[in-house]
Amino acid sequence: MHDRPEHKPLRPSWRCPNCGILWPCSAAKLRLLGQYRNDRPGLLAHMTKVQEEAEADLAKLNPDTALPDLTPRFVGWAEAR
């Protein structure tokens, strides 16, 4: 049996430790869509909370830099199409 890599955010940078890209990576999005397959409002609420955590972490990492709008990254992809 092969262990599947975890695609959870590496905090406080909010990058995927496996992909190295900004989290949520494609693998994380697919996992979350599967977890919340029958609860899109729950997914949106979860991702809104996660976005707030990311904003707090990223603001501490870069106190002199204005953060971009993180909504497309964290919530926009999860909205119903």
mmCIF file of the N, C-alpha and C atoms, coordinates in Angstrom:
data_MODEL
# 
_entry.id   MODEL 
# 
loop_
_atom_site.group_PDB 
_atom_site.id 
_atom_site.type_symbol 
_atom_site.label_atom_id 
_atom_site.label_alt_id 
_atom_site.label_comp_id 
_atom_site.label_asym_id 
_atom_site.label_entity_id 
_atom_site.label_seq_id 
_atom_site.pdbx_PDB_ins_code 
_atom_site.Cartn_x 
_atom_site.Cartn_y 
_atom_site.Cartn_z 
_atom_site.occupancy 
_atom_site.B_iso_or_equiv 
_atom_site.pdbx_formal_charge 
_atom_site.auth_seq_id 
_atom_site.auth_comp_id 
_atom_site.auth_asym_id 
_atom_site.auth_atom_id 
_atom_site.pdbx_PDB_model_num 
ATOM 1   N N  . MET A 1 1  ? 0.846   -1.186 0.000   1.00 0.00 ? 1  MET A N  1 
ATOM 2   C CA . MET A 1 1  ? 0.000   0.000  0.000   1.00 0.00 ? 1  MET A CA 1 
ATOM 3   C C  . MET A 1 1  ? 0.890   1.247  0.000   1.00 0.00 ? 1  MET A C  1 
ATOM 4   N N  . HIS A 1 2  ? 0.567   2.197  -0.852  1.00 0.00 ? 2  HIS A N  1 
ATOM 5   C CA . HIS A 1 2  ? 1.333   3.433  -0.942  1.00 0.00 ? 2  HIS A CA 1 
ATOM 6   C C  . HIS A 1 2  ? 0.676   4.514  -0.113  1.00 0.00 ? 2  HIS A C  1 
ATOM 7   N N  . ASP A 1 3  ? 1.502   5.248  0.609   1.00 0.00 ? 3  ASP A N  1 
ATOM 8   C CA . ASP A 1 3  ? 0.988   6.376  1.368   1.00 0.00 ? 3  ASP A CA 1 
ATOM 9   C C  . ASP A 1 3  ? 0.757   7.534  0.410   1.00 0.00 ? 3  ASP A C  1 
ATOM 10  N N  . ARG A 1 4  ? -0.393  8.138  0.502   1.00 0.00 ? 4  ARG A N  1 
ATOM 11  C CA . ARG A 1 4  ? -0.686  9.318  -0.304  1.00 0.00 ? 4  ARG A CA 1 
ATOM 12  C C  . ARG A 1 4  ? -0.098  10.536 0.377   1.00 0.00 ? 4  ARG A C  1 
ATOM 13  N N  . PRO A 1 5  ? 0.551   11.394 -0.393  1.00 0.00 ? 5  PRO A N  1 
ATOM 14  C CA . PRO A 1 5  ? 1.110   12.596 0.231   1.00 0.00 ? 5  PRO A CA 1 
ATOM 15  C C  . PRO A 1 5  ? 0.007   13.519 0.717   1.00 0.00 ? 5  PRO A C  1 
ATOM 16  N N  . GLU A 1 6  ? 0.283   14.170 1.807   1.00 0.00 ? 6  GLU A N  1 
ATOM 17  C CA . GLU A 1 6  ? -0.655  15.147 2.346   1.00 0.00 ? 6  GLU A CA 1 
ATOM 18  C C  . GLU A 1 6  ? -0.514  16.452 1.573   1.00 0.00 ? 6  GLU A C  1 
ATOM 19  N N  . HIS A 1 7  ? -1.605  17.009 1.196   1.00 0.00 ? 7  HIS A N  1 
ATOM 20  C CA . HIS A 1 7  ? -1.602  18.308 0.517   1.00 0.00 ? 7  HIS A CA 1 
ATOM 21  C C  . HIS A 1 7  ? -2.317  19.307 1.416   1.00 0.00 ? 7  HIS A C  1 
ATOM 22  N N  . LYS A 1 8  ? -1.762  19.453 2.610   1.00 0.00 ? 8  LYS A N  1 
ATOM 23  C CA . LYS A 1 8  ? -2.297  20.413 3.575   1.00 0.00 ? 8  LYS A CA 1 
ATOM 24  C C  . LYS A 1 8  ? -1.365  21.613 3.598   1.00 0.00 ? 8  LYS A C  1 
ATOM 25  N N  . PRO A 1 9  ? -1.865  22.770 3.989   1.00 0.00 ? 9  PRO A N  1 
ATOM 26  C CA . PRO A 1 9  ? -1.025  23.967 3.926   1.00 0.00 ? 9  PRO A CA 1 
ATOM 27  C C  . PRO A 1 9  ? 0.115   23.929 4.935   1.00 0.00 ? 9  PRO A C  1 
ATOM 28  N N  . LEU A 1 10 ? 1.253   24.401 4.475   1.00 0.00 ? 10 LEU A N  1 
ATOM 29  C CA . LEU A 1 10 ? 2.392   24.594 5.358   1.00 0.00 ? 10 LEU A CA 1 
ATOM 30  C C  . LEU A 1 10 ? 2.294   26.031 5.857   1.00 0.00 ? 10 LEU A C  1 
ATOM 31  N N  . ARG A 1 11 ? 2.027   26.139 7.148   1.00 0.00 ? 11 ARG A N  1 
ATOM 32  C CA . ARG A 1 11 ? 1.841   27.473 7.714   1.00 0.00 ? 11 ARG A CA 1 
ATOM 33  C C  . ARG A 1 11 ? 3.142   27.963 8.308   1.00 0.00 ? 11 ARG A C  1 
ATOM 34  N N  . PRO A 1 12 ? 3.417   29.222 8.251   1.00 0.00 ? 12 PRO A N  1 
ATOM 35  C CA . PRO A 1 12 ? 2.559   30.346 7.904   1.00 0.00 ? 12 PRO A CA 1 
ATOM 36  C C  . PRO A 1 12 ? 2.646   30.776 6.438   1.00 0.00 ? 12 PRO A C  1 
ATOM 37  N N  . SER A 1 13 ? 3.374   30.013 5.596   1.00 0.00 ? 13 SER A N  1 
ATOM 38  C CA . SER A 1 13 ? 3.552   30.449 4.208   1.00 0.00 ? 13 SER A CA 1 
ATOM 39  C C  . SER A 1 13 ? 2.348   30.132 3.319   1.00 0.00 ? 13 SER A C  1 
ATOM 40  N N  . TRP A 1 14 ? 1.516   29.174 3.733   1.00 0.00 ? 14 TRP A N  1 
ATOM 41  C CA . TRP A 1 14 ? 0.346   28.762 2.967   1.00 0.00 ? 14 TRP A CA 1 
ATOM 42  C C  . TRP A 1 14 ? 0.736   28.261 1.582   1.00 0.00 ? 14 TRP A C  1 
ATOM 43  N N  . ARG A 1 15 ? 1.774   27.407 1.592   1.00 0.00 ? 15 ARG A N  1 
ATOM 44  C CA . ARG A 1 15 ? 2.180   26.678 0.389   1.00 0.00 ? 15 ARG A CA 1 
ATOM 45  C C  . ARG A 1 15 ? 1.976   25.200 0.659   1.00 0.00 ? 15 ARG A C  1 
ATOM 46  N N  . CYS A 1 16 ? 1.805   24.445 -0.417  1.00 0.00 ? 16 CYS A N  1 
ATOM 47  C CA . CYS A 1 16 ? 1.686   22.992 -0.280  1.00 0.00 ? 16 CYS A CA 1 
ATOM 48  C C  . CYS A 1 16 ? 3.087   22.417 -0.098  1.00 0.00 ? 16 CYS A C  1 
ATOM 49  N N  . PRO A 1 17 ? 3.327   21.635 0.959   1.00 0.00 ? 17 PRO A N  1 
ATOM 50  C CA . PRO A 1 17 ? 4.657   21.083 1.177   1.00 0.00 ? 17 PRO A CA 1 
ATOM 51  C C  . PRO A 1 17 ? 5.055   20.048 0.124   1.00 0.00 ? 17 PRO A C  1 
ATOM 52  N N  . ASN A 1 18 ? 4.083   19.496 -0.586  1.00 0.00 ? 18 ASN A N  1 
ATOM 53  C CA . ASN A 1 18 ? 4.375   18.500 -1.610  1.00 0.00 ? 18 ASN A CA 1 
ATOM 54  C C  . ASN A 1 18 ? 4.558   19.115 -2.988  1.00 0.00 ? 18 ASN A C  1 
ATOM 55  N N  . CYS A 1 19 ? 3.674   20.035 -3.336  1.00 0.00 ? 19 CYS A N  1 
ATOM 56  C CA . CYS A 1 19 ? 3.721   20.659 -4.658  1.00 0.00 ? 19 CYS A CA 1 
ATOM 57  C C  . CYS A 1 19 ? 4.645   21.872 -4.685  1.00 0.00 ? 19 CYS A C  1 
ATOM 58  N N  . GLY A 1 20 ? 4.741   22.553 -3.546  1.00 0.00 ? 20 GLY A N  1 
ATOM 59  C CA . GLY A 1 20 ? 5.525   23.769 -3.474  1.00 0.00 ? 20 GLY A CA 1 
ATOM 60  C C  . GLY A 1 20 ? 4.802   24.999 -3.995  1.00 0.00 ? 20 GLY A C  1 
ATOM 61  N N  . ILE A 1 21 ? 3.564   24.821 -4.416  1.00 0.00 ? 21 ILE A N  1 
ATOM 62  C CA . ILE A 1 21 ? 2.798   25.951 -4.942  1.00 0.00 ? 21 ILE A CA 1 
ATOM 63  C C  . ILE A 1 21 ? 1.865   26.499 -3.874  1.00 0.00 ? 21 ILE A C  1 
ATOM 64  N N  . LEU A 1 22 ? 1.245   27.622 -4.192  1.00 0.00 ? 22 LEU A N  1 
ATOM 65  C CA . LEU A 1 22 ? 0.302   28.219 -3.249  1.00 0.00 ? 22 LEU A CA 1 
ATOM 66  C C  . LEU A 1 22 ? -0.818  27.241 -2.943  1.00 0.00 ? 22 LEU A C  1 
ATOM 67  N N  . TRP A 1 23 ? -1.172  27.164 -1.668  1.00 0.00 ? 23 TRP A N  1 
ATOM 68  C CA . TRP A 1 23 ? -2.265  26.301 -1.234  1.00 0.00 ? 23 TRP A CA 1 
ATOM 69  C C  . TRP A 1 23 ? -3.555  27.101 -1.260  1.00 0.00 ? 23 TRP A C  1 
ATOM 70  N N  . PRO A 1 24 ? -4.681  26.540 -1.684  1.00 0.00 ? 24 PRO A N  1 
ATOM 71  C CA . PRO A 1 24 ? -4.891  25.142 -2.005  1.00 0.00 ? 24 PRO A CA 1 
ATOM 72  C C  . PRO A 1 24 ? -4.407  24.791 -3.414  1.00 0.00 ? 24 PRO A C  1 
ATOM 73  N N  . CYS A 1 25 ? -3.599  23.737 -3.477  1.00 0.00 ? 25 CYS A N  1 
ATOM 74  C CA . CYS A 1 25 ? -3.127  23.219 -4.760  1.00 0.00 ? 25 CYS A CA 1 
ATOM 75  C C  . CYS A 1 25 ? -4.259  22.403 -5.392  1.00 0.00 ? 25 CYS A C  1 
ATOM 76  N N  . SER A 1 26 ? -4.044  21.936 -6.590  1.00 0.00 ? 26 SER A N  1 
ATOM 77  C CA . SER A 1 26 ? -5.082  21.161 -7.284  1.00 0.00 ? 26 SER A CA 1 
ATOM 78  C C  . SER A 1 26 ? -5.476  19.911 -6.505  1.00 0.00 ? 26 SER A C  1 
ATOM 79  N N  . ALA A 1 27 ? -4.491  19.218 -5.939  1.00 0.00 ? 27 ALA A N  1 
ATOM 80  C CA . ALA A 1 27 ? -4.787  18.003 -5.168  1.00 0.00 ? 27 ALA A CA 1 
ATOM 81  C C  . ALA A 1 27 ? -5.630  18.328 -3.934  1.00 0.00 ? 27 ALA A C  1 
ATOM 82  N N  . ALA A 1 28 ? -5.331  19.439 -3.277  1.00 0.00 ? 28 ALA A N  1 
ATOM 83  C CA . ALA A 1 28 ? -6.106  19.836 -2.097  1.00 0.00 ? 28 ALA A CA 1 
ATOM 84  C C  . ALA A 1 28 ? -7.531  20.207 -2.498  1.00 0.00 ? 28 ALA A C  1 
ATOM 85  N N  . LYS A 1 29 ? -7.690  20.896 -3.610  1.00 0.00 ? 29 LYS A N  1 
ATOM 86  C CA . LYS A 1 29 ? -9.031  21.266 -4.083  1.00 0.00 ? 29 LYS A CA 1 
ATOM 87  C C  . LYS A 1 29 ? -9.854  20.019 -4.374  1.00 0.00 ? 29 LYS A C  1 
ATOM 88  N N  . LEU A 1 30 ? -9.243  19.047 -5.036  1.00 0.00 ? 30 LEU A N  1 
ATOM 89  C CA . LEU A 1 30 ? -9.972  17.805 -5.335  1.00 0.00 ? 30 LEU A CA 1 
ATOM 90  C C  . LEU A 1 30 ? -10.376 17.080 -4.058  1.00 0.00 ? 30 LEU A C  1 
ATOM 91  N N  . ARG A 1 31 ? -9.463  17.033 -3.087  1.00 0.00 ? 31 ARG A N  1 
ATOM 92  C CA . ARG A 1 31 ? -9.778  16.381 -1.807  1.00 0.00 ? 31 ARG A CA 1 
ATOM 93  C C  . ARG A 1 31 ? -10.925 17.094 -1.108  1.00 0.00 ? 31 ARG A C  1 
ATOM 94  N N  . LEU A 1 32 ? -10.869 18.420 -1.083  1.00 0.00 ? 32 LEU A N  1 
ATOM 95  C CA . LEU A 1 32 ? -11.926 19.203 -0.426  1.00 0.00 ? 32 LEU A CA 1 
ATOM 96  C C  . LEU A 1 32 ? -13.260 19.048 -1.148  1.00 0.00 ? 32 LEU A C  1 
ATOM 97  N N  . LEU A 1 33 ? -13.234 19.057 -2.468  1.00 0.00 ? 33 LEU A N  1 
ATOM 98  C CA . LEU A 1 33 ? -14.482 18.849 -3.218  1.00 0.00 ? 33 LEU A CA 1 
ATOM 99  C C  . LEU A 1 33 ? -15.077 17.486 -2.899  1.00 0.00 ? 33 LEU A C  1 
ATOM 100 N N  . GLY A 1 34 ? -14.239 16.475 -2.741  1.00 0.00 ? 34 GLY A N  1 
ATOM 101 C CA . GLY A 1 34 ? -14.728 15.151 -2.370  1.00 0.00 ? 34 GLY A CA 1 
ATOM 102 C C  . GLY A 1 34 ? -15.303 15.122 -0.967  1.00 0.00 ? 34 GLY A C  1 
ATOM 103 N N  . GLN A 1 35 ? -14.604 15.770 -0.038  1.00 0.00 ? 35 GLN A N  1 
ATOM 104 C CA . GLN A 1 35 ? -15.066 15.801 1.353   1.00 0.00 ? 35 GLN A CA 1 
ATOM 105 C C  . GLN A 1 35 ? -16.418 16.504 1.471   1.00 0.00 ? 35 GLN A C  1 
ATOM 106 N N  . TYR A 1 36 ? -16.592 17.563 0.714   1.00 0.00 ? 36 TYR A N  1 
ATOM 107 C CA . TYR A 1 36 ? -17.799 18.384 0.823   1.00 0.00 ? 36 TYR A CA 1 
ATOM 108 C C  . TYR A 1 36 ? -18.722 18.166 -0.381  1.00 0.00 ? 36 TYR A C  1 
ATOM 109 N N  . ARG A 1 37 ? -18.647 17.014 -1.003  1.00 0.00 ? 37 ARG A N  1 
ATOM 110 C CA . ARG A 1 37 ? -19.397 16.734 -2.230  1.00 0.00 ? 37 ARG A CA 1 
ATOM 111 C C  . ARG A 1 37 ? -20.884 17.073 -2.114  1.00 0.00 ? 37 ARG A C  1 
ATOM 112 N N  . ASN A 1 38 ? -21.478 16.835 -0.977  1.00 0.00 ? 38 ASN A N  1 
ATOM 113 C CA . ASN A 1 38 ? -22.914 17.096 -0.798  1.00 0.00 ? 38 ASN A CA 1 
ATOM 114 C C  . ASN A 1 38 ? -23.192 18.304 0.079   1.00 0.00 ? 38 ASN A C  1 
ATOM 115 N N  . ASP A 1 39 ? -22.188 19.155 0.258   1.00 0.00 ? 39 ASP A N  1 
ATOM 116 C CA . ASP A 1 39 ? -22.351 20.304 1.154   1.00 0.00 ? 39 ASP A CA 1 
ATOM 117 C C  . ASP A 1 39 ? -21.522 21.494 0.657   1.00 0.00 ? 39 ASP A C  1 
ATOM 118 N N  . ARG A 1 40 ? -21.913 22.045 -0.488  1.00 0.00 ? 40 ARG A N  1 
ATOM 119 C CA . ARG A 1 40 ? -21.179 23.192 -1.037  1.00 0.00 ? 40 ARG A CA 1 
ATOM 120 C C  . ARG A 1 40 ? -21.191 24.381 -0.078  1.00 0.00 ? 40 ARG A C  1 
ATOM 121 N N  . PRO A 1 41 ? -22.317 24.695 0.595   1.00 0.00 ? 41 PRO A N  1 
ATOM 122 C CA . PRO A 1 41 ? -22.269 25.791 1.572   1.00 0.00 ? 41 PRO A CA 1 
ATOM 123 C C  . PRO A 1 41 ? -21.266 25.524 2.696   1.00 0.00 ? 41 PRO A C  1 
ATOM 124 N N  . GLY A 1 42 ? -21.140 24.291 3.121   1.00 0.00 ? 42 GLY A N  1 
ATOM 125 C CA . GLY A 1 42 ? -20.169 23.941 4.148   1.00 0.00 ? 42 GLY A CA 1 
ATOM 126 C C  . GLY A 1 42 ? -18.744 24.143 3.661   1.00 0.00 ? 42 GLY A C  1 
ATOM 127 N N  . LEU A 1 43 ? -18.486 23.779 2.399   1.00 0.00 ? 43 LEU A N  1 
ATOM 128 C CA . LEU A 1 43 ? -17.165 23.990 1.812   1.00 0.00 ? 43 LEU A CA 1 
ATOM 129 C C  . LEU A 1 43 ? -16.840 25.476 1.762   1.00 0.00 ? 43 LEU A C  1 
ATOM 130 N N  . LEU A 1 44 ? -17.799 26.279 1.336   1.00 0.00 ? 44 LEU A N  1 
ATOM 131 C CA . LEU A 1 44 ? -17.578 27.727 1.260   1.00 0.00 ? 44 LEU A CA 1 
ATOM 132 C C  . LEU A 1 44 ? -17.321 28.322 2.648   1.00 0.00 ? 44 LEU A C  1 
ATOM 133 N N  . ALA A 1 45 ? -18.076 27.875 3.638   1.00 0.00 ? 45 ALA A N  1 
ATOM 134 C CA . ALA A 1 45 ? -17.872 28.365 5.007   1.00 0.00 ? 45 ALA A CA 1 
ATOM 135 C C  . ALA A 1 45 ? -16.491 27.947 5.519   1.00 0.00 ? 45 ALA A C  1 
ATOM 136 N N  . HIS A 1 46 ? -16.105 26.713 5.256   1.00 0.00 ? 46 HIS A N  1 
ATOM 137 C CA . HIS A 1 46 ? -14.794 26.221 5.682   1.00 0.00 ? 46 HIS A CA 1 
ATOM 138 C C  . HIS A 1 46 ? -13.678 27.027 5.021   1.00 0.00 ? 46 HIS A C  1 
ATOM 139 N N  . MET A 1 47 ? -13.788 27.234 3.716   1.00 0.00 ? 47 MET A N  1 
ATOM 140 C CA . MET A 1 47 ? -12.732 27.946 2.992   1.00 0.00 ? 47 MET A CA 1 
ATOM 141 C C  . MET A 1 47 ? -12.680 29.426 3.382   1.00 0.00 ? 47 MET A C  1 
ATOM 142 N N  . THR A 1 48 ? -13.808 30.008 3.750   1.00 0.00 ? 48 THR A N  1 
ATOM 143 C CA . THR A 1 48 ? -13.812 31.391 4.234   1.00 0.00 ? 48 THR A CA 1 
ATOM 144 C C  . THR A 1 48 ? -13.037 31.485 5.545   1.00 0.00 ? 48 THR A C  1 
ATOM 145 N N  . LYS A 1 49 ? -13.242 30.513 6.425   1.00 0.00 ? 49 LYS A N  1 
ATOM 146 C CA . LYS A 1 49 ? -12.512 30.484 7.701   1.00 0.00 ? 49 LYS A CA 1 
ATOM 147 C C  . LYS A 1 49 ? -11.019 30.275 7.452   1.00 0.00 ? 49 LYS A C  1 
ATOM 148 N N  . VAL A 1 50 ? -10.683 29.375 6.549   1.00 0.00 ? 50 VAL A N  1 
ATOM 149 C CA . VAL A 1 50 ? -9.280  29.112 6.225   1.00 0.00 ? 50 VAL A CA 1 
ATOM 150 C C  . VAL A 1 50 ? -8.634  30.369 5.627   1.00 0.00 ? 50 VAL A C  1 
ATOM 151 N N  . GLN A 1 51 ? -9.379  31.072 4.782   1.00 0.00 ? 51 GLN A N  1 
ATOM 152 C CA . GLN A 1 51 ? -8.862  32.311 4.198   1.00 0.00 ? 51 GLN A CA 1 
ATOM 153 C C  . GLN A 1 51 ? -8.534  33.327 5.287   1.00 0.00 ? 51 GLN A C  1 
ATOM 154 N N  . GLU A 1 52 ? -9.384  33.448 6.284   1.00 0.00 ? 52 GLU A N  1 
ATOM 155 C CA . GLU A 1 52 ? -9.133  34.374 7.385   1.00 0.00 ? 52 GLU A CA 1 
ATOM 156 C C  . GLU A 1 52 ? -7.854  33.996 8.133   1.00 0.00 ? 52 GLU A C  1 
ATOM 157 N N  . GLU A 1 53 ? -7.633  32.696 8.342   1.00 0.00 ? 53 GLU A N  1 
ATOM 158 C CA . GLU A 1 53 ? -6.403  32.234 9.005   1.00 0.00 ? 53 GLU A CA 1 
ATOM 159 C C  . GLU A 1 53 ? -5.188  32.564 8.146   1.00 0.00 ? 53 GLU A C  1 
ATOM 160 N N  . ALA A 1 54 ? -5.304  32.346 6.842   1.00 0.00 ? 54 ALA A N  1 
ATOM 161 C CA . ALA A 1 54 ? -4.190  32.632 5.928   1.00 0.00 ? 54 ALA A CA 1 
ATOM 162 C C  . ALA A 1 54 ? -3.876  34.123 5.913   1.00 0.00 ? 54 ALA A C  1 
ATOM 163 N N  . GLU A 1 55 ? -4.908  34.945 5.880   1.00 0.00 ? 55 GLU A N  1 
ATOM 164 C CA . GLU A 1 55 ? -4.694  36.389 5.880   1.00 0.00 ? 55 GLU A CA 1 
ATOM 165 C C  . GLU A 1 55 ? -3.933  36.830 7.130   1.00 0.00 ? 55 GLU A C  1 
ATOM 166 N N  . ALA A 1 56 ? -4.288  36.271 8.278   1.00 0.00 ? 56 ALA A N  1 
ATOM 167 C CA . ALA A 1 56 ? -3.611  36.626 9.528   1.00 0.00 ? 56 ALA A CA 1 
ATOM 168 C C  . ALA A 1 56 ? -2.141  36.184 9.493   1.00 0.00 ? 56 ALA A C  1 
ATOM 169 N N  . ASP A 1 57 ? -1.897  34.944 9.051   1.00 0.00 ? 57 ASP A N  1 
ATOM 170 C CA . ASP A 1 57 ? -0.521  34.445 8.971   1.00 0.00 ? 57 ASP A CA 1 
ATOM 171 C C  . ASP A 1 57 ? 0.314   35.261 7.988   1.00 0.00 ? 57 ASP A C  1 
ATOM 172 N N  . LEU A 1 58 ? -0.231  35.499 6.801   1.00 0.00 ? 58 LEU A N  1 
ATOM 173 C CA . LEU A 1 58 ? 0.517   36.199 5.763   1.00 0.00 ? 58 LEU A CA 1 
ATOM 174 C C  . LEU A 1 58 ? 0.763   37.661 6.136   1.00 0.00 ? 58 LEU A C  1 
ATOM 175 N N  . ALA A 1 59 ? -0.175  38.268 6.853   1.00 0.00 ? 59 ALA A N  1 
ATOM 176 C CA . ALA A 1 59 ? 0.023   39.651 7.303   1.00 0.00 ? 59 ALA A CA 1 
ATOM 177 C C  . ALA A 1 59 ? 1.175   39.727 8.307   1.00 0.00 ? 59 ALA A C  1 
ATOM 178 N N  . LYS A 1 60 ? 1.311   38.706 9.155   1.00 0.00 ? 60 LYS A N  1 
ATOM 179 C CA . LYS A 1 60 ? 2.422   38.678 10.117  1.00 0.00 ? 60 LYS A CA 1 
ATOM 180 C C  . LYS A 1 60 ? 3.758   38.456 9.414   1.00 0.00 ? 60 LYS A C  1 
ATOM 181 N N  . LEU A 1 61 ? 3.750   37.631 8.364   1.00 0.00 ? 61 LEU A N  1 
ATOM 182 C CA . LEU A 1 61 ? 4.979   37.367 7.619   1.00 0.00 ? 61 LEU A CA 1 
ATOM 183 C C  . LEU A 1 61 ? 5.449   38.595 6.840   1.00 0.00 ? 61 LEU A C  1 
ATOM 184 N N  . ASN A 1 62 ? 4.490   39.376 6.355   1.00 0.00 ? 62 ASN A N  1 
ATOM 185 C CA . ASN A 1 62 ? 4.791   40.537 5.508   1.00 0.00 ? 62 ASN A CA 1 
ATOM 186 C C  . ASN A 1 62 ? 4.093   41.778 6.045   1.00 0.00 ? 62 ASN A C  1 
ATOM 187 N N  . PRO A 1 63 ? 4.487   42.248 7.225   1.00 0.00 ? 63 PRO A N  1 
ATOM 188 C CA . PRO A 1 63 ? 3.743   43.342 7.861   1.00 0.00 ? 63 PRO A CA 1 
ATOM 189 C C  . PRO A 1 63 ? 3.767   44.653 7.086   1.00 0.00 ? 63 PRO A C  1 
ATOM 190 N N  . ASP A 1 64 ? 4.750   44.847 6.224   1.00 0.00 ? 64 ASP A N  1 
ATOM 191 C CA . ASP A 1 64 ? 4.848   46.110 5.490   1.00 0.00 ? 64 ASP A CA 1 
ATOM 192 C C  . ASP A 1 64 ? 4.283   46.031 4.083   1.00 0.00 ? 64 ASP A C  1 
ATOM 193 N N  . THR A 1 65 ? 3.637   44.920 3.751   1.00 0.00 ? 65 THR A N  1 
ATOM 194 C CA . THR A 1 65 ? 3.109   44.721 2.402   1.00 0.00 ? 65 THR A CA 1 
ATOM 195 C C  . THR A 1 65 ? 1.606   44.478 2.470   1.00 0.00 ? 65 THR A C  1 
ATOM 196 N N  . ALA A 1 66 ? 0.873   45.192 1.628   1.00 0.00 ? 66 ALA A N  1 
ATOM 197 C CA . ALA A 1 66 ? -0.574  44.967 1.561   1.00 0.00 ? 66 ALA A CA 1 
ATOM 198 C C  . ALA A 1 66 ? -0.836  43.615 0.899   1.00 0.00 ? 66 ALA A C  1 
ATOM 199 N N  . LEU A 1 67 ? -1.722  42.852 1.491   1.00 0.00 ? 67 LEU A N  1 
ATOM 200 C CA . LEU A 1 67 ? -2.069  41.549 0.935   1.00 0.00 ? 67 LEU A CA 1 
ATOM 201 C C  . LEU A 1 67 ? -2.971  41.714 -0.282  1.00 0.00 ? 67 LEU A C  1 
ATOM 202 N N  . PRO A 1 68 ? -2.796  40.873 -1.281  1.00 0.00 ? 68 PRO A N  1 
ATOM 203 C CA . PRO A 1 68 ? -3.753  40.876 -2.388  1.00 0.00 ? 68 PRO A CA 1 
ATOM 204 C C  . PRO A 1 68 ? -5.067  40.264 -1.906  1.00 0.00 ? 68 PRO A C  1 
ATOM 205 N N  . ASP A 1 69 ? -6.103  40.404 -2.688  1.00 0.00 ? 69 ASP A N  1 
ATOM 206 C CA . ASP A 1 69 ? -7.378  39.767 -2.363  1.00 0.00 ? 69 ASP A CA 1 
ATOM 207 C C  . ASP A 1 69 ? -7.202  38.256 -2.488  1.00 0.00 ? 69 ASP A C  1 
ATOM 208 N N  . LEU A 1 70 ? -7.364  37.556 -1.395  1.00 0.00 ? 70 LEU A N  1 
ATOM 209 C CA . LEU A 1 70 ? -7.178  36.106 -1.380  1.00 0.00 ? 70 LEU A CA 1 
ATOM 210 C C  . LEU A 1 70 ? -8.461  35.337 -1.677  1.00 0.00 ? 70 LEU A C  1 
ATOM 211 N N  . THR A 1 71 ? -9.561  36.047 -1.896  1.00 0.00 ? 71 THR A N  1 
ATOM 212 C CA . THR A 1 71 ? -10.841 35.376 -2.121  1.00 0.00 ? 71 THR A CA 1 
ATOM 213 C C  . THR A 1 71 ? -10.814 34.443 -3.332  1.00 0.00 ? 71 THR A C  1 
ATOM 214 N N  . PRO A 1 72 ? -10.288 34.854 -4.485  1.00 0.00 ? 72 PRO A N  1 
ATOM 215 C CA . PRO A 1 72 ? -10.269 33.906 -5.610  1.00 0.00 ? 72 PRO A CA 1 
ATOM 216 C C  . PRO A 1 72 ? -9.475  32.639 -5.294  1.00 0.00 ? 72 PRO A C  1 
ATOM 217 N N  . ARG A 1 73 ? -8.399  32.785 -4.578  1.00 0.00 ? 73 ARG A N  1 
ATOM 218 C CA . ARG A 1 73 ? -7.540  31.648 -4.235  1.00 0.00 ? 73 ARG A CA 1 
ATOM 219 C C  . ARG A 1 73 ? -8.206  30.681 -3.273  1.00 0.00 ? 73 ARG A C  1 
ATOM 220 N N  . PHE A 1 74 ? -8.910  31.202 -2.279  1.00 0.00 ? 74 PHE A N  1 
ATOM 221 C CA . PHE A 1 74 ? -9.462  30.347 -1.241  1.00 0.00 ? 74 PHE A CA 1 
ATOM 222 C C  . PHE A 1 74 ? -10.931 30.004 -1.425  1.00 0.00 ? 74 PHE A C  1 
ATOM 223 N N  . VAL A 1 75 ? -11.711 30.919 -1.930  1.00 0.00 ? 75 VAL A N  1 
ATOM 224 C CA . VAL A 1 75 ? -13.159 30.710 -1.998  1.00 0.00 ? 75 VAL A CA 1 
ATOM 225 C C  . VAL A 1 75 ? -13.680 30.663 -3.439  1.00 0.00 ? 75 VAL A C  1 
ATOM 226 N N  . GLY A 1 76 ? -13.111 31.471 -4.303  1.00 0.00 ? 76 GLY A N  1 
ATOM 227 C CA . GLY A 1 76 ? -13.626 31.591 -5.667  1.00 0.00 ? 76 GLY A CA 1 
ATOM 228 C C  . GLY A 1 76 ? -13.729 30.273 -6.412  1.00 0.00 ? 76 GLY A C  1 
ATOM 229 N N  . TRP A 1 77 ? -12.726 29.413 -6.294  1.00 0.00 ? 77 TRP A N  1 
ATOM 230 C CA . TRP A 1 77 ? -12.751 28.141 -7.013  1.00 0.00 ? 77 TRP A CA 1 
ATOM 231 C C  . TRP A 1 77 ? -13.844 27.202 -6.498  1.00 0.00 ? 77 TRP A C  1 
ATOM 232 N N  . ALA A 1 78 ? -14.270 27.404 -5.244  1.00 0.00 ? 78 ALA A N  1 
ATOM 233 C CA . ALA A 1 78 ? -15.227 26.497 -4.612  1.00 0.00 ? 78 ALA A CA 1 
ATOM 234 C C  . ALA A 1 78 ? -16.681 26.890 -4.850  1.00 0.00 ? 78 ALA A C  1 
ATOM 235 N N  . GLU A 1 79 ? -16.888 28.064 -5.405  1.00 0.00 ? 79 GLU A N  1 
ATOM 236 C CA . GLU A 1 79 ? -18.260 28.519 -5.644  1.00 0.00 ? 79 GLU A CA 1 
ATOM 237 C C  . GLU A 1 79 ? -18.899 27.654 -6.731  1.00 0.00 ? 79 GLU A C  1 
ATOM 238 N N  . ALA A 1 80 ? -20.184 27.450 -6.603  1.00 0.00 ? 80 ALA A N  1 
ATOM 239 C CA . ALA A 1 80 ? -20.922 26.634 -7.596  1.00 0.00 ? 80 ALA A CA 1 
ATOM 240 C C  . ALA A 1 80 ? -20.829 27.289 -8.963  1.00 0.00 ? 80 ALA A C  1 
ATOM 241 N N  . ARG A 1 81 ? -20.721 26.472 -9.960  1.00 0.00 ? 81 ARG A N  1 
ATOM 242 C CA . ARG A 1 81 ? -20.595 26.979 -11.334 1.00 0.00 ? 81 ARG A CA 1 
ATOM 243 C C  . ARG A 1 81 ? -21.845 26.700 -12.114 1.00 0.00 ? 81 ARG A C  1 
# 
